[in-house]
Amino acid sequence: MQQFRLVSSLLLVLLFSAALHAQDAAALVKKVKAKLETVSNYEASGVMKTNVSFIKVPDSKIIVYYKKPDKFRIKKENGISIMPKGSTGLNQGSILAGENYTTVAAGTGKIGDKAVTIVKLLPLDEKSEVVVSTLYIDEKETVIRKAVTTTRNNGTYEIEMSYGKYASWGLPDKVVFSFDTKDYKLPKGLAFDYDTGEKPATASTDKNQKGKVEITYTTYNINKGISDSIFQ
């Protein structure tokens, strides 16, 4: 009987501890989300580098537009649009959109020299395109340093973010979006309009090849107002 009580007590302690960790993780995600939600809109200038075997895209100066809750557009300096379709990869606010997910604490780690808390988001909608997102959150700065997302149709992709003078808004100075080209279906992810007249190169037979899109931001104009016509 005494052994049974001891085991029961240990189980209760473990369950209580797990519940506390879950609450802490949920509270941390809410803090990050609250910071991001202070940004109603922005217009940002930057440079985009694309390294994908089956697309020929030169480095480009770009302007990025965002408007709450989910309007997002990228334009090259010559006016050609680069539109993310169905991908949360380049807009971190989309990862935390809504409340229809369960938050699970998953330990701690490091991204570079930054200590991070690892949190998993599990969608409650069983038909969701996203299966799970793993966030690596810098508690000190209240920002997402890295997010790894597994989807039903586009494999697993990750986004890493570096921060500087716009960290107080939760906005990165640099975003690196990486994915496996064998899994990623481009029409549902990043759709490019070409002004060069060149067709995309033939996809490599290397099944383990990685694709990468890097955006380095130079300036943000935050909460100055953006017309809906920009996104049409």
N, C-alpha and C positions, 0 to 999 in steps of 0.2 A: 504493500500500500504506500509506504514511504517513497519507494522508487517511482511509483506511478505519479505521485504528487510532484516529485522532483522533475520528471520528464514533462509533466503538464506545465509546471512553472517555467521551464526553459522554453517550451513552445510559445507560451504567452509572451515572454520577453522578446523572443525572435520576431513574433508577429507584431508586437508593439514597435520594435525597432524598425521593421520594414515599413510600417505605416508612417512612422516619423520621417524616414528617408523619402518616401513617396510624397509626403506633404512638402518637405524641403525642396524636392525637385520641381514640383508643381509651382511653388512660390517663386523659385528662381526663373522658371520659364515665363511666369507672369511679369516679373520685373523686366526681363529682356523685351517682352512684347510691349510693355508700357512705354519703354524708351523708344522703340520703333514707331509706336503710334503717335508720338509727338510730332512726327513728320507727316504732314498732310499731303505735301507734294514737293517735288524738287526737279530742277533741271541741272544736269551735271555734264561737264566736258571731260573728255578723256581720250585714251588711245586703246584700241583693241587689237590684240594679236591672236591669230587663229592658227592652230596646228592640228589639222585633220587631213588624213591622207587623201580622202576623196573629194576635197573641196580646195580650190585655189582662191584664197582670199588674202590680198596684201594687207599689211598693217594699215589701220585706218584711224583717222581722227573721227571721233563720234560725239554725239550729244545723246544723253539718256534722259528720258522723261518718266516720271512716276507720279501717280495720283492715287490717293487712298480710295478704295481699299485694294484694288488689284489691277489698275491700269498701268501698263508698262510698255515703253517703246524705245528702241534704239535707232538713231539715224546717223548715217555716215555724212561726212562733210559735203558730199556732192548731192545729198538729198535722198539717196537710196535708203530704204528702210530695212532693218534687220529685226524681224519680229519673233520673239519667243512664243511658240504655240504649245500650250499644255505643259511647259517645263517650269518648275520652280527654281531651276538652277541659278539663274542670274538675278533673281529678286528674292532676297532672304525673307522679306516680309510674308511672302506666300507660304513659307514653311510653317509659320505660326498662325496662319489665317484660320478664323473660326475657333470653335471650342470642342469640335467633335473628335477628340482623341484622348487617350489615356497617357499619363506621364509616368515613366518608370525610371527610377534612379539606377545608374549603371556604373558607379564608381568614379574614380578620378584618373587624371593622366596629365600629359604635357603636349602642347603644340609649340614646337620650338622651345623657347625658354619660358613660355607662359603656362602656369598651372591652370588646368581646366577641370570642370565638373562635367561628367558624361551623363546625358539624359536621353532616353529613348521616347519617341512619340509614336504611339500605336493607334492608328485610325479606328474609330468605332464603327464606321461604315464598312461593311465587308465587301462592298463593291468599289471602294476607293482605289484609284490608280496607284496611290502610294501605299506600300506594304508596311514600311517602317522608316522613320527618320531618326538618325543618331546625331545629337547635337553635342558639341564640345564647347562649353560655355565658360568664358572668363568671368568669374564671379566678381573680381575686383573692378573690372571695367564694365560689367554687365553687357557683354557683347558675345555674339557667336563667333568663335574662331574657325570652326570647321563644322560642316554638316554633311553627313553621308546618307543618301536616300536610296532605298530600294523600291523599284516600281514593278508593276505587273508586265508592262509592255516595253519599257526602255532600259531594262537592266538596272545596274547600280551606278550612281554617279555621285561625285562629291564636289563641294565648294569650300575653298579656303579663303579667309579674309584677313587682310592686314589693315590696321587702323592707325590714324594719325590725328590731325587737327579736327576731324569731324566725328571722333569717337563718342563725344557727348550726345550726339544725335543717333548713335548706333549705325553710322554710315561708314563704310570702308574706304580706304584709299586705294586698295587693290583687291580684285576678286579673281580667283583662279578656279575655273570650272573644268573638271576632268571626268572623262567617261570612257567606257569600253566601246570601240566602234562596232564590234560584232553584235552588241546588244542594243545599241542606241539607234532608234528609228528616227532619222533626221526630220521627216515631215511632221512628226509629233513633238519635236524638240525645237531646234533652231532652224528656221526657214530663211534662206538668204536670197535676196534679189541681186542679180549680177548685172553690172553695167559694162563688163568687159566683153560680153558675148561668148565667153568661154564656158564650156560645159564642165560639170564636176568631173574630176578625174575618177577613173575606175577604182572601186574600193579594193584595198589591199587584201591579199589572202591570209595575211597574218591575223589569226583570230584573237590574239592577245594584245593587239595594238591599241594604244591609248589615244584619245583625242583630247585636245585642250584648248580652252578659250580663256584669254587673260584680258582683263580690263583694268587699266591704271587710270584713276580719276585725278584730275588736276584741280577742278573747282566744283563746288556745289552752290546753287542758289536755292535756298530752302524756304518753303512756305511763302513763296512770292505769288502763288496762283498760276495755274496752267489751264488753258482752255481744253474742253473735251474734244474739240476738233483735231487736236494734235494726235489723238489715238484712233482716229477714223481712217 
